[in-house]
Amino acid sequence: MSVLARKLWRDLWHMRWQVLAVAVVAAVGVANLVMSRATLESLEASRDRYYREYAFADVFAEMKRAPEGVARRLAEIPGIAVVDTRVVAFGRAELPGFSNPIRIQAVSTPEFGTLRLNRLHLRSGRAPGLGERDTLVVSDAFAEAHGLRPGDALTLILHGRRQKFRIVGIGATPEFVAQMAPMTIFPDARRFAIVWIPRPALEAAMDMDGAFNSVAVALEPRARSEQVIANIDRELARYGGIGAVSRADQRSHRYLSEEFRQLATMARIFPAVFLGVSAFVLHVVLGRLVAGQREQIGTLKAFGFERGEIWRHYAGFALLTGLIGAALGLALGARLGVAMADLYREFYRLPFLDFTTSWGVVWIVLLVSLGSALLGAAIPVLAAARLLPAEAMRPEIPWRGAVRRFAPGRLQRWSQAHRLIARNLQRRPWRTLLTCLGLALGTAVMMMGRFQNDAIDDIVQRQFRQAERHDVSVSFFEPQSPRVMNELAALPGVLTAERERSVPVIVRFRAAEYRTAVRGLPPHSRLRRTIDSEGNPIQLPLRGVALTDYLADLLGAGLGDMVELETLDARRRVLRLPLTAVVGEPFGSQAYLPLATLDRAMGEGERVSGAVLAADSLAMPALLDALERRPAIAGIDERLAGIRNFYEGMANTILTFTLIATLFGVVITAGVIYSSARVALSERARDLASLRILGFTSAEVGYLLLGELALLTVAAIPLGFLLGHGLIALLVLGYDSDLFRIPHYVSAATYGIAGVTTLITALLCGGLIWRRITRLDLIGVLKARD
């Protein structure tokens, strides 16, 4: 082993605790990178395998009713390889022992053969057999939530008809990776199910004999999906087609894709923060090592060691530190990745999701970790390489600045201890600034960890308490006459009933367009209100349209601009209205019109597609029971049950994210404080020992060192709040989509928890340094030569 190699290992051992502090901070950044990147790769690989093995379709289209012969014309469209027609229906289910309403989506299975597209993955049981009309396969999430097994019974209400079915299989298809009811943003496995029913049984229930209302299409390898979709739309327009969508816009796939995008955002933001702090701490540690070994560097150069050997020696110190951080980070990231994969396995129903860390991720980790280490070590390494032997043999020139230069007058009347603290902070302004910045980043990360909880609370307050103030909402299989509102108002416990109407449309502004729905609300609606970004109610104008803020931004439309709405029905009516209001909503991207305006535009008179009810809480069981018995009702939703499901579903995810981010923020704070304090103690050990010998007490000497850290910590907390808002803004920007938006909201509790945790961490690290100060070997320090 060469002389420099032995020196390197000796230096690493001598500074092992500082090296460990740097490596732990780097490891946290690496762990974030491994967790997010490897989880993303594992999810993508599992999704692609599922789609490939179970033939996920490329295009989906729905219509009112089309004869089976239309399928042959669809198959002749250039670019289409496979056409699967089917019947899809929405309804309700009844399960013994479960009183809450259950919504279902029923999908037909062929009477002969199997599905060519969106094939069933059976976790247990079998598919319905030939000639079986009363059997079905139920979605795995629903079956797990209720403990259902093959052989159990399930009663369905479809199109007003009640029928009892026997469960013969439990499974899923790639069409429903995210098993969510329409118009919802979170899975509710207890209150929503997908069922696959033999086509003859579903045709009979829906009066669809010899017809279909949904089609799945697989494209040829080089087909242009836009052109194929346009041809499908033209073919199905006369049958009430509401527009074909590609796989990219299919609901379940969209949710999964958005999750991938959010993971990619995490993979960029978190590792950059931690590895940046790690580079700074390594810069401080290595800078102290080089400054303390000036004479050794001069001696080595005097004995013939070249400049390249010197810089490679100190660069090796940085690389070994980076390698330790990479190794720790890989192990921690793999463990966290497994936990995250378990969370995704509960949320997204992929039949196989095995977390793996690919060699590509390992190489990225090594590259990023070693790169950040070299970046942090660059200045000290270059300083060591450029140091001339004669210059290195001389002691470093003392700093000659004065506090007076920055703060004349009153500061001169401070105590000597305070002036010494200010003088030392001023002596190395860049180190002071970067130390404060590193501490602030720890506070910012903890603040970001609590942010999601604040955002969820704000969403619930704004959407489910300010905008939606009803107790129960119902939807109908078919638009109903307004007389149905009198029947609903007469049900037990109903205090107020308000009707609604929803129509699928394409919203256009100039060259931009978006497929969504327009919702008609009655004037002065009290149970479902439109509110602006500040939470204030918006009165829908009689001659104008309101869009959600995200949709308006997506289209590039401003107040006063003329917006076009084309209805997706057989008549394809076109409405041109000015944009007169912008609605602030966290979910979806839709349009709003006064109910009378929508009725008049549709030319069908007053129709009701849904209703919202305010009810007496004591009469709620009787009301739900009465609604369950009404055959025209397709779906029943309790607002409070939806809120509970929202919190229950997010609880594990938010708790895990908050805990991880808080721990990571503590690691940053502890790493910066401990490393800075150890370096400062090494640099000033002779000065502190001299003060002790001159009669200063341990408390007075310790105050000089720890007072600096206390001052930096207190200054870093408000800076951390500002940086926290910056990181939150990046997260919000990365999470925003037409499906879901997270508001930029931070509660007072989050500020308090982040600040107090930073102070407690600083106190604990200060306690470790205090022990070293009290045990300072005065004679040994004064006799030692750096």
Secondary structure by P-SEA (a helix, b strand, c coil): ccaaaaaaaaaaaaaaaaaaaaaaaaaaaaaaaaaaaaaaaaaaaaaaaaaaaaccccbbbbcccccccaaaaaaacccccbbbbbbbbbbcccccccccbbbbbbbbcccccccccccccccccccccccccccbbbbaaaaaaacccccbbbbbbcccbbbbbbbcccccccccccccccccccccccccbbbbccaaaaaaaacccccccbbbbbbcccccaaaaaaaaaaaaccccccccccccccaaaaaaaaaaaaaaaaaccaaaaaaaaaaaaaaaaaaaaaaaaaaaaaaaaaacccaaaaaaaaaaaaaaaaaaaaaaaaaaaaaaaaaaaaaaaacccccbbbbbbcaaaaaaaaaaaaaaaaaaaaaaaaaaaacccccccccccccccccccccccccccccaaaaaaaaaaaccaaaaaaaaaaaaaaaaaaaaaaaaaaaaaaaaaccccccccccbbbbbccccccaaaaaaaacccccbbbbbbbbbbbbbcccbbbbbbbbbbccccccbbbbcccccccccccccccccaaaaaaacccccbbbbbbbccccbbbbbbcccccccccccccccccaaaaaaaaccccccccbbbbbcccaaaaaaaaaaacccccccccaaaaaaaaaaaaaaaaaaaaaaaaaaaaaaaaaaaaaaaaaaaaacaaaaaaaaaacccaaaaaaaaaaaaaaaaaaaaaaaaaaaaaaaaaaaaaaccccccccccccaaaaaaaaaaaaaaaaaaaaaaaaaaaacaaaaaaaccc
